[in-house]
Amino acid sequence: MGVVLNIFDVMEMIGIISFAISGAMVGIRKQLDFFGVLILGIVTAVGGGVLRDVIIGVTPPVMFRNPSYTVVASITAAIFFGFLVALIFKPKP
């Protein structure tokens, strides 16, 4: 059994990544620490889907049934945080 990706899965992951970056950017602007940026990135990335699932009555929400959404959001926020910290605090020659 191989992994079958359709266009909806790809678009969903692109959305998760972009919203995780958006949340991480807000956290960095508010001068949050790593944990705060990570939480804000995750909540921003998966919060809309959880709200949608609760409103339409899908229980438990997909975020809790498929942890890959949370993993992708947390990895994206962590990489983005590390990238910006490396840009801001790069050593001067």
C-alpha positions, 0 to 999 in steps of 0.5 A: 500500500503506497501513499496516494496523494490527491490535489486536495491533500497537497492544497491542504498541506500548502494551507497548513504551511502558509498559516503556520508561517503566518502565525509564527510571523505574528509571534515573532513580531510580538517578541514571543519566545520559541514556545510561544511562536510554536504554539501560535503557529500551530493554533493558526494553522489548524484552528480554522479546521477545528472550528469548521469540524466543530460547527459541522459536527465532525467529532473528533476534529480531523486534527486529532484523528490525523496528527500530521497536520500538527506535526507539519505546522510545528515543524514549519513554525520551528524552521521559520523561527530558526531561519529568522533568528539566524538572519537577525543574529548572524555573526558579524565578520 
